[in-house]
C-alpha cells in the first residue's frame, strides 16, 4: 500500500509539474506574440496610446490571430528613447500598477542589460532600434502569474483530495482482499498447532504399548520398526509445534549477547562435525547484543550448523558473525553440490528437501530451514540463501539492540 501511494503521489507530482510548465510556456509564448504585435503597431507620432483597429493593419501585422480580444485586454507599457538617451515618450496602460518614474527606471534597467527580449520582474520586454529612436516595449504579466498560482493551487487541492479518496478506497479494497488470505493463514497455523498437540497422545500410547509388548514377547524386528517410525513421528510433531510457536511469536524477549550464544552453539557441533570428517572454522565478533528469545535463537543457529554439516561435500564449514551497520550478520557456508535458482527459492518452504536428500532415512523433514526463517523474521530480521563458487551460503541478519542514550 505504501508503494502504491508513493507511486500515485510521484505520478501526480509529475503530472501537475508537466501541466504547470506547459501551460506557463504556452501563456508566455502568447504574451510574447502580443508584445511583438504591440511593438509593430507602435508609432511615436500617435497622439494617443489607442491602437488602430486590427482591420486597418496589413495581414502579417494583425497580432495574435484570433486572440485579438485578449490582445486588447492586455496591459502594455512603452518607453521611447532619443539618440542621446533622452526619454521621448512614455505610455502607460495602467498607472495604478506602474508610475511614469518606475517605468523609466525599469526601461533603463532593460537597456543596461543589453538584452533585446526577456523577462524582468513582473514584465516581459522587447527592445527595437528604429533609427530615430529606441523603443522599449513591455507587457505586464502580473495577471498571468496570478492565474498560474491559482491554477497550481486548484490542481494541488483537487489532486490531494482525489489522492486521499483513492488511498482510502485502496486501503479498504486491500484489506477486503487480504482478509480471507490472513484468515486462511491463521487457520493453517492453528491446524498445525492443534494437529501437533493431538498427535502427541497417540504417539505416547504407541510407545507405551510397544514397551509392554517387548516385555511380553521380547525384542523382535517388528517392534524395532514400530519404535523407529514412532520416534520419527515424534520428532516431526515436535518440529511442527516448534514451527508454529516460531511463526506465532509472542514469547518474552530479553537483551542477550548474541556473540556468546553463537559461540556456545558452535562448541557441541564441533564434535559432531569431527565424526562426519568435517571441521567448523568460526570467526565471531564479540559483544553483539540483540533482543530476543534465547531458546529460539539457539535453535536457529543449530539448524544452520546441522544443515551445513549434513550437506557439506568437503572442506571446512565457515561460520562468521560480524556487525554490519546496525545489524548482527551471521553467515554459515559450506562446500555443496550446485543448487539452481529454483532450488534456492524453495529452500525455506515447509517439507521441501533437495532431490538427493529425499531418499535419506534421517530426521530431516524439510522443516529446519522454515523454522530458522520463522525465528529470524519473528526477531525483526531476515535470512537468505545463496550458492556461489561451489559454496552454499546462509546469511541471517538481526537488528542490534538499541542502547538508551
N, C-alpha and C positions, 0 to 999 in steps of 0.2 A: 504494500500500500504506500509506503514511504517513497519507494522508487517511482511508482505511478504518479504520485502527487508532485514530486520533484520534476518529473518529465513534463507533466502538464504545465507546471509553473515556468519551466525553461521555454516550452513551446509558446506559451502566452507572452513571455517577455520578448522573445524573438519576433513574434507576430506583431506586437504593439510597436516595437522598435522599427520594424520594416515599414509599417503603416505610417508612423510618425515621420520618418525620414523621407519616404517617398512623397507624402503629402506636403512636407515642408519644401522639398526640392521643386515640386510642381508649382506651389504658390510663389516661390522665388522666381522661377522662370517666367511666370505670368507677370509678376511685378517688374522684372527687368524689361519685358517686352513693352509694358505700358510706359516705363520710363524712357525707352528709346523713342516711342511714338511721341511722347511729350517733348523730348529734345528736338525731334524732327519738325514738330509743329511750332516750336518756339520761334518767336520773332521779336527782336529788340525794339522794333518800331511799333509794335502793337500798343495802342493806347490803354488797353486794359488786359488783365490776365485771362479774360474769357477766350476760350479756344474756338476756332472756326468750326462750323458744322462738319461732320465727317464726310458728308456727300460732296462738299466743296473741295476735297483733297484728292490727289491722284490715287489710283487703286493700290499702289505699293506703299502709300502712307496713311492708310485708313486705320492704323493702330492694330489693336489686338483682335482683329477679326470680328466674330460675333459677340465678343465681350465688350462692346463699346460702352454699355451702361456701367459696367464695373470700372472701365477706364475713367468715365466722367465722375464717378463717385470716389475715386482715389484722391489722396491728398498729396499735392506736388509742391516742391519749393525750387527756386532757382536764384542764382546769383550770377550776374554778368560782370566780367572784369575787363577794363580797357587795357591797352598795350602797356601802360605804365603801372598796372596793378590796381588802378583806382576802381571803385565799385560804381558801375554804370546803372544797374537796375537790380532790384530785389523783389521777387514775387513770392507771396506767402499765402497759400490757400487756407491756412488755419493758424491765425495769430494767437489763438488760445494755447496752442501746443508749442509754437516757436515764435520768439520775438525777432525783430529785424536784427538786433545785435547778435543774438545767438545763432541766427542763420549765417551771418557774415563770418562769425568765429568758426562755425562748422565748415563753411566753404573754404576758409583759409587753411584749416587742418587738412582738408581733402587735397588742396593744391600742393601743400607742402609734402604730402605723402608720395606724390609723383605717380599715383595710380590713375588710370583712366576709368576704372569701374571697380565696384566692390561694395562693401558694407562698412558703415561706421556708426556705432551707437544704434539708434533706432531708425536709421535711414539707409536706403540703397542709393548709390550715387553713380553719376555718369558725367564725364567731362568731355567737352568738344572744343577744339580750336577752330574758330570761324573767321580767322584772319583779322577782322576789325576788332573782335573781342573774343574772350574765352568764356564759355558757358559751363557752369557747374549746376547740373540738374539733379534733383533728389526726390525720392518718393518715400513717404512716411510708412513704416511697416509696423507701427505700434499695434494697430488693429489686427494685423496678420499674426503677430506674436501672441496677442491676447486670444485670438481664435485657436491658435496652436495649443496654448496652455489649457484652454477649455476642452479641446479635443482630447488631449492626453489625460486630463482629469476624468473625463467621462469614460474613456476607454479603461482606465485603471479601476474606476468604480464598478462599472458593469462587468469588466473582466474578473475582478476579485469576487463579485457576487456569483458569477457563473462558476468560477473555480470552487468556491465554497459549496455551492449546491452540488456540483459534480463530485467533490470529495465526500460529502455526506452520503450521496447516493452510492458511491463506490464502496465506502466503508460498510454500509448496510448490505449491499449485494455480496461483498466479500465474506462478511460474517454469515450471511444466509447460505452461501455456497459451501463455506468451510465447516459449518456446524455439523452436518452429517459425517464428514470425514473425521472431525475431532471425536464425535461420539463413537464412531466405529473404532477409532484407535483406542479410546478408553475401554471399550468392550473387549477388544483383543487383549489388552494388558490385564484386565480383570479376569478374563478367561484363563490366561496363562497362570496367574497367581492362584486362582481358585482350583484349577486343574492340578497344579503342583501340590497344593495342600491336600486335595482329595486323594492323590496317588500315593502320598506318604503312608496312609493307613494300609492299603493292600500290599504295599512293598514290605512293610513291617510284618504283616501277617504271613506272607510267603516266606520271609526269612525265619520266622519263629517255627512255622510248620516244617521247613526244611531241616532245621536243627533237631526237631523231635523225631523226624523220620531217620535222621542219621544215627540218633541214639538207639533206634529200634533195629534198623537193618544194616547199620554200619556205612562206611564210605563206599560209594559207587559212582560210576560215570554220570548217571542221570542227575543225581543230586548235585554233583560238582557243576554241571551245566546250568542247573537251576540257580545255584548260588552265584555263578559268574554273571549270568544275564540279569539277575535281580540286583546285583551290585552295580552293574552298568546303568540299569534303570534308575537306581537311587541317585547315582552321580548326575544323570541327565535331569532328574527332577530338581535336584539341588541347584544346578546351573540355571534352570528356568526360573526358579524362585530368586536367585541372585540377580538375574537379568531384570526381572520385574521390579525388584527393590531399587536397582540402579536407575531404571527409567523413571520410576515414580518420584525419586528424590525424597526430600523431607527429612532426611536423617540429620542429627545435630552436627554442626561444624565446629571446628576449632583451629586455632593457629598451630601449625606444625612445621617442623624442619623437614622439608621435602628431600633435601640432600641426605640427611641421616636415614630417612625412610627408604630411599632408593638403595643406599649402601647396605642397609640391613637386609633387603630382599636379594641382593646380589650374592651374599655370602652362602646361603644354602644351595643356590643354583650352581655354584662353582663345582661342588662335588658331583652334582647330577650331570653337569656338562662333562666332567672328567670321565664319568662312567660311559658317556657317549663318545669319548675320544674327541672332545671339543674343549675349547678354552674361552673363558669370558675375560675380556680386557675392558676395564671400566675407567672412566675419567670423569669424576664427579666434582663439580664446583661446590664449595662449602657455603653454608649459610643461606640457602634459598628457602624462603618461608612462603607457604601458601595457606589458604583457608580451606579446610576440607574435612572429610571423614577418613580417619586413618585406615580402617579396615578396607574400605573401597579402593583407596589409592594403592594400598599394598597389593590388593588383588589385581589391579590394573597392571602394575609393574611385573608381577609374577606371571601374568598371562603373556605379556610381551616377551619375557625371558624364556618361558616354556615354549612359546611359538618359535622363537629363534633357535633354541636347542633342537627341537623336534624336526625342523625343516632345513637346518643347515646342512650343506653338502660337504663343505670342507673349510679349513681355515678357522681363525678365531671369530668369536662373536663380540662385536664392539658395542659398548654402552657409554654414552656421554650425556652429561647433564650440564647445561650452560644457561646463563642468563642472557636473554636477547630482548632488548628494550625493557618492557615491563612484564615479561613472561619468563617462566621456567620451562626450558625446552629440553625434553628427554628424547634421545634418539637411540634406537636399537637396530643394528644392522648385522646381517649375516650373509655369507655366500649361499646362493639359492639358484634353483633352476629358473630359467627365464619365465616371466609372467607377462601375459598380454594385457593390453589396456582393459579388455573385457573382464579378465580375472581380477584385476586390481579394483575395478568398480564394484565387484560383488563381494569383496573380502569381508566387509562389515555387515553383510546380510545374515540373518539367522539361518543356521543349519547349512550354510554354504561351506563346502570344502573343495579344494582343488582336486582334479581327477586322480592324481597319484595318491591322495590321502584318503579317498573314499573306500579303498579296499582294506584299509587297516583295521584291526580289531583293538583299537586303543580307546582311551577315554576322551577323545576329541570328537565333539559332536557338531562343530561349526558354531558354537555359542561363545567361545572365548573372546574373539575379537569384537563381536557385538556388545559383550559385557564391557570390554575396555572402552569402546566408543561411548556407551551409555554413561560410564563413570566420568570420562573426560568432559562430556557435554554437561553432565549434572554439576560439574565444578566450574562451569563457565569457560571451558577450554575446547580444544578440538584435537582430532587425531587424523593423521594422513598416512597413506601407504604409497611407496614408490619402488620401482625396480630400475636400477641404473648400474652400469658397469659390472654386471654379474652379481649384484647385491640387492637383497630385499631390505628396504629401509622403512621403519615405522617411526613416525615423529609425533610426539604428544606435546602440546603447548598449553600450559596452565597459567592463569594470571597470578602474579605475585601478590602477596598480601600487602595492602596499603598500610603504611605506618602513620600513626597520628602525628600531627605537627604541633 
